[in-house]
């Protein structure tokens, strides 16, 4: 494993996407512990894409327009569902001082679905991981799985840091209703825009 892989993976993980937005929203709405659970769910959502890349399913997704479109449509619908869940008062991702209890399983589930239903992730791992496996590797699959494990660990750590930073600002946010309202709308709009972006994306 080289420095190039670690630096490239870090840049990819740091870039804001659905997982980062989801973790930040949970941290602001429910605190650090909930954001760690959300980050764990987002990290687990990477597993199917890694598996698809290793066994070649990502290549099938790349060549089959119908399969790609089907997964993409599900992903778009789920992003719009998340946007609606944030926009409405009392939703699971709402940023409010008074919160209804939400099960950890639901936070994990939403994090998993956000990543699983993004077909671009499978194509990303199909193109990304093999670049860092030596051509003369005795066991390339094991090498890829090792790189994937490091990528997942980095994802969880970075998302947890994002969540910690947002949780520190939680009291400041909760004491200002106008800021809470603005944040809720911003997060909802972010998921909606990501849904539109995914809908318009090509393979």
C-alpha positions as CSV (number, residue, x, y, z in Angstrom):
1,X,0.0,0.0,0.0
2,X,1.5,3.3,-1.1
3,X,1.3,6.9,-0.1
4,X,-0.4,7.6,-3.4
5,X,-3.3,5.4,-2.4
6,X,-3.7,6.9,1.0
7,X,-3.6,10.5,-0.3
8,X,-6.0,9.8,-3.1
9,X,-8.4,7.9,-0.8
10,X,-8.3,10.7,1.8
11,X,-9.2,13.3,-0.9
12,X,-12.1,11.2,-2.1
13,X,-13.4,10.7,1.5
14,X,-13.1,14.4,2.4
15,X,-15.1,15.5,-0.6
16,X,-18.7,16.4,0.5
17,X,-21.3,13.9,-0.7
18,X,-24.5,12.2,0.5
19,X,-22.7,10.5,3.4
20,X,-21.0,13.7,4.7
21,X,-24.3,15.6,4.4
22,X,-26.2,12.9,6.2
23,X,-23.7,12.6,9.0
24,X,-23.6,16.4,9.5
25,X,-27.4,16.6,9.6
26,X,-27.6,13.8,12.2
27,X,-24.8,15.4,14.3
28,X,-26.6,18.8,14.4
29,X,-30.0,17.3,15.0
30,X,-29.2,14.5,17.4
31,X,-25.6,14.9,18.7
32,X,-22.2,13.2,18.3
33,X,-23.3,9.6,19.3
34,X,-26.0,9.5,16.7
35,X,-23.6,10.9,14.1
36,X,-21.1,8.1,14.8
37,X,-23.9,5.6,14.2
38,X,-24.8,7.4,11.0
39,X,-21.2,7.3,9.9
40,X,-21.0,3.6,10.6
41,X,-24.1,3.1,8.4
42,X,-22.6,5.1,5.6
43,X,-19.4,3.0,5.9
44,X,-21.3,-0.3,5.7
45,X,-23.0,1.0,2.6
46,X,-19.7,0.8,0.8
47,X,-19.4,-3.0,1.3
48,X,-21.8,-4.0,-1.5
49,X,-19.9,-1.8,-4.0
50,X,-16.6,-3.2,-3.0
51,X,-18.0,-6.7,-3.3
52,X,-19.4,-5.8,-6.7
53,X,-16.0,-4.5,-7.9
54,X,-14.1,-7.6,-6.6
55,X,-16.5,-10.2,-8.3
56,X,-17.1,-8.2,-11.4
57,X,-20.7,-7.1,-10.9
58,X,-19.6,-3.5,-11.2
59,X,-18.5,-4.3,-14.8
60,X,-22.0,-5.6,-15.5
61,X,-23.5,-2.5,-14.0
62,X,-21.3,-0.5,-16.4
63,X,-22.3,-2.4,-19.5
64,X,-26.0,-2.8,-18.7
65,X,-27.8,0.4,-19.3
66,X,-31.1,-1.0,-18.0
67,X,-29.5,-2.2,-14.7
68,X,-27.7,1.0,-14.2
69,X,-30.9,3.1,-14.8
70,X,-32.9,0.9,-12.4
71,X,-30.4,1.3,-9.6
72,X,-30.0,5.0,-10.4
73,X,-33.8,5.6,-10.2
74,X,-34.0,3.9,-6.8
75,X,-31.1,6.1,-5.6
76,X,-32.8,9.3,-6.9
77,X,-36.1,8.4,-5.2
78,X,-34.3,7.7,-1.9
79,X,-32.4,11.0,-2.1
80,X,-35.7,12.8,-2.6
81,X,-37.2,10.8,0.3
82,X,-34.3,11.9,2.5
83,X,-34.8,15.5,1.4
84,X,-38.5,15.3,2.3
85,X,-37.6,13.7,5.7
86,X,-35.4,16.7,6.5
87,X,-37.7,19.4,5.2
88,X,-40.7,18.3,7.2
89,X,-40.8,19.3,10.9
90,X,-40.0,16.4,13.3
91,X,-38.4,14.2,10.6
92,X,-35.5,11.9,11.5
93,X,-33.0,14.4,10.3
94,X,-34.6,17.5,11.5
95,X,-32.5,20.0,13.5
96,X,-34.7,20.7,16.5
97,X,-34.1,21.1,20.2
98,X,-37.0,18.6,21.0
99,X,-36.5,15.3,19.2
100,X,-38.5,12.2,18.9
101,X,-36.4,9.1,19.8
102,X,-35.0,7.3,16.7
103,X,-33.6,3.8,16.8
104,X,-29.9,3.3,15.9
105,X,-31.0,0.7,13.4
106,X,-32.9,3.4,11.4
107,X,-29.8,5.7,11.3
108,X,-27.7,2.8,10.1
109,X,-30.3,1.8,7.6
110,X,-30.5,5.2,6.0
111,X,-26.7,5.5,5.9
112,X,-26.5,2.1,4.1
113,X,-29.2,2.9,1.6
114,X,-27.7,6.2,0.7
115,X,-24.5,4.5,-0.5
116,X,-25.9,1.2,-1.7
117,X,-28.4,3.0,-4.1
118,X,-25.7,5.1,-5.7
119,X,-24.5,3.1,-8.8
120,X,-21.7,5.5,-9.4
121,X,-19.9,4.1,-6.3
122,X,-19.6,0.7,-7.9
123,X,-18.1,2.2,-11.0
124,X,-15.8,4.3,-8.9
125,X,-14.4,1.3,-7.1
126,X,-14.2,-0.6,-10.4
127,X,-11.9,2.1,-11.7
128,X,-10.2,3.1,-8.4
129,X,-9.0,0.1,-6.5
130,X,-7.4,-1.9,-9.4
131,X,-5.0,1.1,-10.1
132,X,-3.3,0.5,-6.8
133,X,-2.9,-3.3,-7.1
134,X,0.5,-4.3,-8.4
135,X,0.4,-6.0,-11.8
136,X,2.5,-8.8,-10.4
137,X,0.5,-9.3,-7.2
138,X,0.2,-13.0,-6.3
139,X,-3.3,-12.5,-4.8
140,X,-4.9,-9.4,-6.4
141,X,-8.3,-10.0,-4.8
142,X,-6.7,-10.1,-1.3
143,X,-4.8,-6.9,-2.2
144,X,-8.0,-5.2,-3.3
145,X,-9.9,-6.2,-0.2
146,X,-7.0,-4.9,1.9
147,X,-7.2,-1.5,0.1
148,X,-11.0,-1.5,0.5
149,X,-10.7,-2.1,4.2
150,X,-8.4,0.8,4.6
151,X,-10.7,3.0,2.5
152,X,-13.6,2.1,4.7
153,X,-11.7,2.8,7.9
154,X,-10.7,6.2,6.5
155,X,-14.3,6.9,5.6
156,X,-15.6,6.1,9.1
157,X,-12.9,8.1,10.8
158,X,-13.4,11.2,8.6
159,X,-17.2,11.0,8.8
160,X,-16.9,10.7,12.6
161,X,-14.7,13.8,12.7
162,X,-17.2,15.7,10.6
163,X,-19.9,14.6,13.0
164,X,-17.8,15.7,16.0
165,X,-17.3,19.1,14.5
166,X,-21.0,19.5,13.8
167,X,-22.0,18.3,17.2
168,X,-19.8,20.9,18.9
169,X,-21.8,23.6,17.1
170,X,-25.1,21.9,18.0
171,X,-25.9,24.0,21.1
172,X,-25.1,27.2,19.2
173,X,-27.5,26.1,16.4
174,X,-30.3,25.0,18.7
175,X,-30.3,28.3,20.5
176,X,-31.1,30.1,17.3
177,X,-34.4,29.1,15.7
178,X,-33.7,31.0,12.5
179,X,-30.4,29.2,12.0
180,X,-32.1,25.8,12.6
181,X,-34.7,26.6,10.0
182,X,-32.0,27.7,7.5
183,X,-30.0,24.5,8.2
184,X,-33.0,22.3,7.7
185,X,-33.8,23.9,4.4
186,X,-30.1,23.7,3.3
187,X,-29.8,20.0,4.1
188,X,-33.1,19.3,2.4
189,X,-32.1,21.2,-0.7
190,X,-28.7,19.5,-0.7
191,X,-30.2,16.0,-0.9
192,X,-32.7,17.2,-3.5
193,X,-29.9,18.6,-5.6
194,X,-27.8,15.4,-5.2
195,X,-30.9,13.5,-6.4
196,X,-31.2,15.8,-9.5
197,X,-27.5,15.4,-10.1
198,X,-27.7,11.6,-10.0
199,X,-30.8,11.6,-12.2
200,X,-29.0,13.6,-14.9
201,X,-25.8,11.7,-14.6
202,X,-24.6,9.3,-17.3
203,X,-22.6,6.1,-16.7
